[in-house]
């Protein structure tokens, strides 16, 4: 006796292929999501590294200020960015050097300045010895006309009389 294929199985031919294609599509979307997540993770990690570097560079400058003379006027002359003092220029080499922050440049045509600024208040009063350090940087993928990122540190550097 010969068995004939049932009419139901004839209608389902190709269903297995369709299920396999859908499974491949779902798997591919999952892999693409993981790759996108990895790219975002790498970008966030590098952003965190730049912020950590900015904090360490600002703390290095504050440490140099604490170990300098207790005279606020001399500290302002040496560490302030405008006009640039000798200690500021030495620290700027660290900030914009190979191990510093990326994209630290002076303003030129079409480029937003990302040079750090340091101000020291040497006036008498409650704000005497207040230091404001603003670090700016631009990541490699940012355009030159973008303001970039910034980290602001405000500290009080003073000596007891």
C-alpha positions as CSV (number, residue, x, y, z in Angstrom):
1,X,0.0,0.0,0.0
2,X,1.4,3.3,-1.0
3,X,1.2,6.3,1.3
4,X,0.4,9.6,-0.2
5,X,1.6,12.8,1.3
6,X,-1.1,14.5,3.3
7,X,-2.5,17.7,1.9
8,X,-1.5,19.6,5.1
9,X,2.2,18.9,4.6
10,X,2.1,20.2,1.1
11,X,0.8,23.5,2.3
12,X,3.6,23.8,4.8
13,X,6.5,23.4,2.4
14,X,9.1,26.2,3.0
15,X,7.9,27.0,6.5
16,X,11.1,25.7,8.0
17,X,13.1,28.0,5.6
18,X,11.0,31.0,6.7
19,X,11.6,30.2,10.4
20,X,15.3,29.9,9.8
21,X,15.4,33.2,8.0
22,X,13.5,34.9,10.8
23,X,15.8,33.3,13.4
24,X,18.9,34.6,11.5
25,X,17.3,38.1,11.4
26,X,16.6,38.2,15.1
27,X,20.2,36.9,15.8
28,X,21.6,39.6,13.5
29,X,19.7,42.4,15.2
30,X,21.0,41.1,18.6
31,X,24.6,41.1,17.3
32,X,24.2,44.6,15.9
33,X,22.8,45.8,19.2
34,X,25.8,44.4,21.1
35,X,28.2,46.1,18.6
36,X,26.4,49.5,19.1
37,X,26.5,49.0,22.9
38,X,30.3,48.3,22.7
39,X,30.9,51.5,20.7
40,X,28.9,53.5,23.2
41,X,30.9,51.9,26.0
42,X,34.2,52.8,24.4
43,X,33.1,56.4,23.9
44,X,31.9,56.8,27.5
45,X,35.1,55.2,28.8
46,X,37.3,57.7,26.9
47,X,35.1,60.6,28.2
48,X,35.5,59.4,31.7
49,X,39.3,59.2,31.2
50,X,39.4,62.8,29.9
51,X,37.5,64.0,33.0
52,X,39.8,62.1,35.3
53,X,42.8,63.5,33.6
54,X,41.4,67.0,33.9
55,X,40.8,66.5,37.6
56,X,44.4,65.2,38.1
57,X,45.9,68.1,36.1
58,X,43.9,70.7,38.1
59,X,44.9,69.0,41.4
60,X,48.6,69.0,40.3
61,X,48.4,72.8,39.8
62,X,46.7,73.3,43.1
63,X,49.4,71.3,44.8
64,X,52.1,73.5,43.2
65,X,50.2,76.5,44.5
66,X,50.1,75.2,48.0
67,X,53.8,74.5,48.0
68,X,54.7,77.9,46.6
69,X,55.3,81.0,48.7
70,X,52.4,82.3,50.8
71,X,52.4,85.6,49.1
72,X,49.1,85.8,47.0
73,X,50.5,88.5,44.7
74,X,53.5,86.4,43.8
75,X,51.2,83.3,43.4
76,X,48.9,85.3,41.1
77,X,51.9,86.5,39.0
78,X,53.3,83.0,38.6
79,X,50.1,80.9,38.2
80,X,47.5,83.1,36.5
81,X,46.8,82.5,32.8
82,X,46.2,86.2,31.8
83,X,49.0,87.3,31.6
84,X,50.6,83.9,31.5
85,X,52.9,83.4,34.4
86,X,56.0,81.1,34.4
87,X,54.4,78.4,36.5
88,X,51.2,78.5,34.3
89,X,53.3,78.0,31.2
90,X,55.1,75.0,32.7
91,X,51.8,73.5,33.7
92,X,50.3,74.3,30.3
93,X,52.9,72.1,28.7
94,X,51.6,69.2,30.8
95,X,48.0,69.9,29.9
96,X,48.6,70.2,26.2
97,X,51.4,67.6,26.0
98,X,51.3,64.0,24.9
99,X,49.7,62.7,28.2
100,X,47.4,65.7,28.6
101,X,44.0,66.5,27.3
102,X,43.2,66.2,23.6
103,X,42.4,69.2,21.5
104,X,43.8,71.9,23.8
105,X,44.6,74.7,21.4
106,X,44.7,78.5,21.4
107,X,42.1,80.4,19.3
108,X,42.9,80.8,15.6
109,X,40.6,81.4,12.6
110,X,37.6,79.2,12.9
111,X,38.8,77.4,16.0
112,X,37.3,77.8,19.5
113,X,40.0,78.3,22.1
114,X,40.4,75.4,24.6
115,X,43.3,76.8,26.5
116,X,42.8,76.4,30.3
117,X,42.3,79.5,32.4
118,X,43.5,80.1,35.9
119,X,42.6,83.1,38.0
120,X,43.9,83.9,41.5
121,X,42.2,86.4,43.7
122,X,44.8,88.4,45.7
123,X,42.4,91.1,47.0
124,X,41.8,91.4,50.7
125,X,38.5,90.0,51.9
126,X,36.6,86.8,52.0
127,X,37.7,85.7,48.5
128,X,41.4,86.3,49.1
129,X,43.3,83.3,47.8
130,X,40.4,81.9,45.8
131,X,41.6,80.0,42.7
132,X,39.4,79.2,39.7
133,X,40.8,76.7,37.2
134,X,38.9,76.0,34.0
135,X,40.1,73.2,31.9
136,X,38.7,72.7,28.4
137,X,39.3,70.0,25.8
138,X,37.9,68.7,22.6
139,X,37.8,65.0,21.8
140,X,39.2,63.9,18.4
141,X,35.8,63.4,16.9
142,X,34.6,66.9,17.8
143,X,34.7,69.7,15.1
144,X,37.2,72.5,15.6
145,X,34.4,75.1,16.0
146,X,32.8,73.3,18.9
147,X,33.3,74.6,22.4
148,X,34.1,71.1,23.7
149,X,34.1,69.9,27.3
150,X,35.1,71.8,30.4
151,X,36.0,71.0,34.0
152,X,35.9,73.8,36.6
153,X,37.7,73.7,39.9
154,X,37.3,76.4,42.6
155,X,39.6,76.2,45.6
156,X,40.9,78.4,48.4
157,X,44.7,78.6,48.7
158,X,45.8,80.8,51.6
159,X,48.1,80.7,54.6
160,X,47.4,81.6,58.2
161,X,49.1,84.8,59.2
